[in-house]
Amino acid sequence: MAANPYTPTLLPSSFSSKRHNQTTKFFTNFKQTTKYYSKNKSIITCAALQSSHLLHFPTNEEHQQSHWNLFQRLASTALDVFENVLFSNETKSPLPKTSDPRVQISGNFAPVPEQSVKHNLTVTGSIPKCINGVYVRNGANPLFEPTAGHHLFDGDGMVHAVTINGNSVSYSCKLTETERLVQERALGRPIFPKAIGELHGHSGVARLALFYARSLMGLVDHSKGMGVANAGLVYFNNRLLAMSEDDLPYEIKITSNNDLETVGRYDFSEQLDSTMIAHPKLDPVTGEMFALSYDVVKKPYLKYFKFDKYGNKSKDVEIPLDVPTMMHDFAITENFVVIPDQQVVFKLQEMVKGGSPVIYDTNKMSRFGILAKNAEASDDMIWVDSRETFCFHLWNAWEEPETNEVVVIGSCMTPPDSIFNECDENLESVLSEIRVNLKTRKSTKRAILKKADQVNLEAGMVNRDKLGRKTRFAYLAIAEPWPKVSGFAKVDLDTGVVKKFFYGDTKYGGEPFFLPSGPNSEREDNGYILAFVHDEKTWKSEFQIINAMTMKMEASVKLPSRVPYGFHGTFISSKDLAHQAQ
């Protein structure tokens, strides 16, 4: 088995109590990497990991802020001492798998250094002529070694880009320069609270209190945003936007050299003053973009808004909810938005009781809200109950007027909170069809795959040129062995017939991205699947292109560095990229 040069220094049973001196940052270029490895040759392995391949964060001393006044420096020292004392016992207890960094960022989930653009990569096979542009994919890539709890979703955002021009291919990856990352890099340590890995129980309350005390002293500034921009990517109104649901989007520029640069936090010319979820929807016919914003502290807990194709925002539509709901995704049809109000909710008061603020509320009824796309208020919203339904992602939805139904396609996950809270049950993600009757206000739900064909399907898409309209096919990751992705499935949503493509014995990937071969194709499945794939035996990564009609590989590209398993991506054609905002 090939050796991985990036191996973490996390101790096998606990984290060091001398965290501030051991806080570390991984390399931003290979020059730093070479310099470090010439000095440090020790590697500490950990038996509790999914894989022996882990990242090594080089030592970096905490920075002193030259612009701080004497009072701020004293306050910083006092708060650091208080923090060390407060959390000295925290590292002595084992962490649950959902917040143990030795599990969450082990193997190929571990972060990588930034990679400046590399051109003329080796291509095996032939790249279809219709694929001309840039495929970009987002993911979590923590800049600093975790000092306490860490969930995969907590990592700093990193965008990976593959630029294709004929058989000429280049690759680069860069961290998104969020306000959070910029401040932590200047401080030389992680200091912003991690929403999932750290904010639970009494220690979570204490961490929040410490953070806001530092903010009050002017040591950090949370007013500029606390998000990591690590989940979604969308190209809208000539801008590439990186998103996580806890902040505004960040604009990313594709340079003339096919590299990546962060432009900055993007508020749509001062039109957006709230967070925006990481899965906005682009209507392929009108060019509009639809989005939600949710708040976990104050009402309104949920807002809906849209942008016309020129980027002009509508007014917010407040949607009344009794409790803040975890709203990761939603769907659109030709005339409606489909909003899931499900059983995973936020109850911050649970932290005071010593628990997690992300709760699976078994007493709550899951439901779908159907609202007109052009609604200016939520008065006419139709709510329809859908018992025991939790879809982390919704793949598509459409209207069937002859039966007064909205059809929703999603992967129903059980236990609903298993991503966030450790549980004994095995996670199951079932591709489902939910029919919401707007007249009777009742719903039905069925599994699309036959029981004998059932596999965990999570992360994927339909033909984006058909979004909001009836689609026959969905392309979804085969999330087995969970949470790894061994391949993808092409599912016929009408018949339930499934065709599978596996990456290889020791190869795993992530979200399959379907790229239509052209706008005028008679066949919905005329296109290609794009995917990053990593070989855990050779420790090499590649970019694969698979024909969606034949389910055969057309081409693969050898990548110059490892690509961790990540989240969601998009494709920007060369034609669209020519109009990128300057």
N, C-alpha and C positions, 0 to 999 in steps of 0.2 A: 504494500500500500504506500502510495506517495506521501511524503511528509508535507505537512502544512506549515509554512514559515510563520504564521500568525497564531500564537498560542497564548491564552490568557493567564494572568498570574493569580486568578482567584483561588483562594485556598479551598481544600476539599470539604471542610466542615463548617467554616464560618468566614466572615469577612474581617479584615483587619480593623481594630479600633482606632488605629492611627491613620484614619482615612485621608485627612487633608494633606499629609505628606506623601501619601501613596496615590493620590488622585492622578490619573494618567490620561494622556491623549494619544490617539494613534496617528500614524504618519500621514502627512498630506502630500508627500512626494517621495520618490524612491531614493533621493539623495539622503534624506533624513533616515530612511530605513537602513541604508547601508552603514551610515555612521553609527546608528544604534547597535546593530548586530555585531559590529566589530568590538563593542565594549561589553555586551551582555550575551552570554551564551546559555544561561540557565533556563530551563523550561520546567514548569510545574504542571503536572497533569492531574486530572480529576476523575475519579472512578464513577461519579454519579452522572456522567454526561452521556448524551445520545451518541456522541462520536468523539474520537480522540483528537479531532481537528478543531482547534479553538484559536482565538485571536490573542496575541500578546500586545498589550498596550505599553509603550515605552514610558518610563518615568518622566514626569514633568512637574517641577515644583510650582506651588501656588504663586500666582503673580500678585504683586503689590500695586494697587491703583495709585498712580502718581497724582491724580487730580483729587483724591480724597483729602479732606481736611483732618486735623488732629482728632476731632470728635468722632468722625466717621471711622478712622483707623482704630480708635479705642473701642468703638461700638462693634466693629467687625471682629476684633479679637475676642471680646466678651461673648458675642453670639457664637463664635466658633467653639469656645471653651464650653459654653452651655450645651451646644449641640453634641459635642463629644461625650459629655457626661450623661446627657439625656438618652443617647442611643447606644451607650456602651454595652448594655445588656441585650440590645435588640439582635445583634449578630450571633448570640450564643444559641438561639433557638432556630431549629430548621425552618426554612421557608417553604411554603406550598409551591408546587411545580409551576403554577401560573404566575409566580412572582420571583422565582429563583433564577437569577441570570445564568447560572451554570446549566440550566435546562433551556431557558428561553433564547439564549444567543450562543448555543453550542453548535458544533458542526458547521454546516453551510448556512446557518442562520446568523453566524458571527459576522461582525462588520469587516469592511475592507478599507484600505486607504483610497483616497481620490486617485483617479487615473486620468492624466491629460490625454488628449486625443491621439490615438494610434491609427495610422492609415494603412491601406493596402493589406488588409487581413486575408488570410488563406481561406478560400472558398472551395468546398467540395460540392460538386453538382452544379446546377445552373439556376441562378436567381431569375424568376419570372420577370419579364420586361415591365409588367404593370406595377411592380413594386419599386417605386422611386420616391425616396423621401427619408424620413427619420422615424424610427420606432423608439419611443421613450417609455421607460417603466420606473415607477416609484418604489420606494422601500424604506424600511427602518434600519438605520446604520448609526448606532450611538458613537458620538465623538469621544466620550470619556468612559472609562471602566466604571461600571455601576458600583456604588458604595453601599447599597442596601438592596431593597427589592427592585426588580426590573421585569417588565412585561415586554414581549416582542413589540407591541404597539407603541411603546414609550420611546423608541429610538429616534434619533434625528433623521430627517428626510434626506435621502440620496436618490438622485435621478441618474439612470443608466441610459445611454443613447447609442443606437446603432444607425448610422447613416448609410444609405444604399443608393448608389448611382451606377446602374448596370451591374457588373460583377466587381465593382470597386466598393469596398466596405470599410468604414472606420468605426471606432468605438471610443467612448469616454464615459466617465462617471464623476459626478461632483455632488458634494453636500449642498443642500439648499441653505443659503445664508439667512436663516430666520433671525429675528430679533433675539430670540432665546439663545440660539447657537452663538451669535456674535458676542453676547454678553458673557456667556459661560467661557468662551475661548479667551476673552480678555481677562477673566478671573482665573483661568487655568484650572477649573474644576466644575463638576456638575453642581448646580445650586438651585435650579428651578425644580419644583416638585414633580414627580412622575405620576401621572394621573391614575394609572392602574397598578403599577408595581409598588408604589409607596403610600398612596393615600388610602389607607385602611386602618381601622382601629385607633387606639389612642396615639400611637406614634404618627399616624397620618394627620391627626388634629394638631399635634405638636409641630410637625413639619410645615404645615400651612401657617401656623402662628409665627414660626421662625422666619419663613420666607417673607411674610408681610411686614415683620419687624425690620428685616433688611431693606425692604422696599421703602418703608417709612423713613429709614435713616439715609436713603439715597444711595445705598450700596448696589441695588438692582432697580430696574424699571420695568414693572409688569404692564404698564399702560400701553406699551408698544406691541403687546402681543405675547402670548405664552405658548403658541402652537408649534408643532414640529413639522408640519407640511409633508408628511411621509406616506399618505395613503393614495389619493387619487390624482389624476392628471387629465386636464381637458384643454383642447385648443379651441378658443372662442374669441371672436372678434379680433383675429390676428395676434392673439397672445396665448402663450403656453402658461397654464396656471397649475401650480402644485398645491395640494389641499390636504388639510386634516380638519375634522369637524369642530376643533377647539379654537379656531382662529379665522382671520381673513385668508384668502388665497395669497400665494407668492408668485410673482411673475418671473419666469425663467426665459432667458434668451438663448436661441441656438445661434452660435456665432458663424461667421463666414468660413471659419476653419473647422466647422462641425463640432465645436466644443460647446460647453454649457456655462452660462453665467447667470447669477441671481440679480435681477433688476431691483426687486424689493417687494415689500408688502403692497398688495394691490386692492384698492377700495373702489374701483370702477369710477374714477374721477370724483371721489368724495360722496358717492351715492350709497355705499354700503358701510354701515356703522355697527354691524353685528357679525358674529361668526357665520360661516356657511359650510354645510356638510360637504363631504369629500366626493359625493356622487350626484352632482348636478346632471340634469338630463338635457340633451340637445335634440330638438325636434328636427328630423332630417328634411321636412317639407318647408317649414316656416323659417328655420334658422334661429329660432328663439332658444333661450336657455332657462330652465326652471330649477329652482333650488329651495331648500329649507334651511332654517336656523333654529337651533334649540338651545335653551338655557337651563342649567341644572339648579340655579339658585332662586331666581325671581321670575314672576309672571310678567308677560306671557311666556310660558315654557316653550311654545312652538310658534314659528312664523313661516309663512310661505310668500315667495316673491318670484318674479321672472324678469328677464332681460330681453328686449327685442334684439334682432340680429346686429344692430349697431351698438349694443352695449348700454342702452337706456333702461334703467331699472323702473319697475312698477312700484307702487306703494306696498308696504308690508300688509299681509293679511294675517291677523292674529287668530290662531286656532286654539280655542279653550281646551286645556287638559287639566285634570285634577292633580296629577303628579307629573314631574318631568320624566319623560320616556326616552330610553336610549333609541335614537332615531338615526341609524346608520345609512339607510337607503330608502328609496321610494320608487314610484313608477309613474309613467305618463301614458295616456292613450291619445287618440286624435283630439279629443275634446276635454279630457279630464286629467287631474292629477290624482294618484292613488297613494294614500298616506297610511302606513301601518302604525297603529297604536297598540304596542304589544306588551308582554308581561315582564320584560326586563326594564326596570326603572331605577332612578337615582333617589336614594334616601340618605342624605348626608348625615342625618341624625344617627344612623347606624354606626358611624365612626365613633361617636361618643360612647356607644355601647360596646365598642371593641370589635365591630365587624366591618364588612366591606360596604361601601356606599352604592355598589352595583348589586341590585337585588332582583331575584326571580320571585315576583309576587304571584303566588299561586291563587290568591283570592281575586285577582284582576281578570277580566274578560278581554281577550285579544279581539281587536276589531280593525276594520279598514274604513278609512274616510274617503269619500269620493267628492271631489270639489271641482267645479268648472275651472278650466285653465285661466280664464279671463275674470274670475271672481274678484271683486274688490272688498268683499267681506265674507265671513264664514257662515253666515246665517242659513244659507241653502245647502250646507254640507250634509251629505248623507252618511251616516255611520251604520255599518253592518258588522255584527258580531261574527267572529271566526274562532271557535273554541280551540284552545291548545295549539295556536299557530304562532311560531316565531321564525321569521325569515330574516337572517342577517343581511341577505342580498335578494333583491327582486330582479329577475332577468328581463322581463317584459310584461306588458299588459296591453289589452286591446278591447274594443267594444264589440258586442254582438247584439245589435238593436232588435233583431227578431225575437230574442228571448229576454230583452231588457237586462242583459248581464254584462258585467265587466269581468274579463278573464285575466287572472293574475298568475304569472309563472314565477315561482321562487323555490329556493331550497329551504325546507323546514328543518330546523335544527333542534335536537333534544340531547341532553338537557339544555334549555335555552341559555343558561349563564355559564356553560362549561368552558367557554373561552376565557372568562374572567375569574371564575371561582373553581377551585379544585373540587372534584366530585368523584365518586366511586363508579358511576355509570359510564359506559362507553359512549362516546359521542356518535350521533347518527345524523346525517344530513340527507334528507330525502327530497328529491326533485318532485315538486307538487304543482298541481293545477287547482287554484282556488277560484270558484265562480261566485261572484257577488251580484245578487239580484237587486236591482235598483227599485223594483216595484214591490216585491214581497219583503225586501230588506232582510233576506236570509242568505246564507252562504253554504256551499258544499266544498269539500276538499278531497282530492284523490292523489295517490302516488302515480306518477307517469310511467315509471319503470315497473316491470313485473317483479314480483318478490324474488324470483330466482336471479334476476339481473341487478338487484339492488347493490349499489356502491355509493360511498359518500361523494357527492358532487357539490363542490363549493369553489367559487371564483370562476368567472367566465363571462359569456355574453351571447347575444344573438347578432345577426347582421345589423349593424348600426344604421344602415340605410332604411331599415324596416322598423326602427324603434317606435313603439306606440301603435303599431299596426300588427295584424295577425302574422305571426311567423311560424314556420314549420320546424325549423331547426334551432337548437341551442348547443353551444360549444362550452363544455364545463370541465374543470379540473377534476381528475380522479384523486381525491384527497385521501389516499391510502398508500402506505400505513400512516395514519394521521399523526402529525400534521403535514407530512411530506406529500408531494404530488408526483405520482408515478407515471402519469400520462394524462390524456384528456379523452372525453367522450363526446361524440356527435350524436345527439338525441333527436329522434323524430318525435316532436311533441304531439302529433296526431296519433301515431301507432304505438309509441313507446319503444320502438326498435332502437337499439343503441349500438353504435360502432365505436370501437376503442382503438386508440393509438398509444402505445407504451414507449417511453423514451429509451428503455434498455434496462438490463439487470441491475446495474448500480447507478443509474441515472435518474435524476429527479428534477422537476421544474416548478412552474407556478401557474399563473393565470394564462390560459390560451387566448390570444387575441386574434379575432377573426377580421381579416382585411378583405373586403369585396374586390374582385378583379376589375370591376368597372361599374358605373352607375346605371348602365342600360342592359345588364345581363338578364336573360329570361329565367335563369335558375338562381334561386335564393342562396344556394350553397356554392355558387361559383366564386371561389376566393381561396384564401390561404390562411393557415394558422401560423402565427408568429409566437415563438416562445424561447425564453432563456432556459437552458438545461445545464445541469452540473453533474459531472461524473464523480461520485464519492470514492471510487477506487483509484482513479488517476489524479484526482483533485484538479481537474481541468473543466472549464466552462465553455459552452458553445451557444450559438444562436441558430435555431432550427426554423425552417420554412417547410410546412406540410400542406399538400394539396387537399383542400377540404372536401372535394368531390371524390377523389380516389383514395384518400387517407394514406397517401404515400409521401415520403419525404422528397422534396425537390432539391433542397440545398441545406448545407450547414456551414457555419462560419466559426473558425477557431478564434476565441477571444483571448486577448493578451493578459487578462487577469481574472481572478475568480469573481463570479457574480452571485451574491447571496440570494436565497429565496426571498421574494418580495411581495408586493401587493399589486397595484393596478397600473395599466399603461394606456397609451394611445398612439396613433400613427398620424404623422403630419406629412402630407404629400409635398413634393418639391414645388408644385404649383401654388399650394397654400402658403408654404414657407416663404415664397418670394414676396408675399404681402405682409410678412411679420412686422409688427409695430416697432418703430425705431425710437 
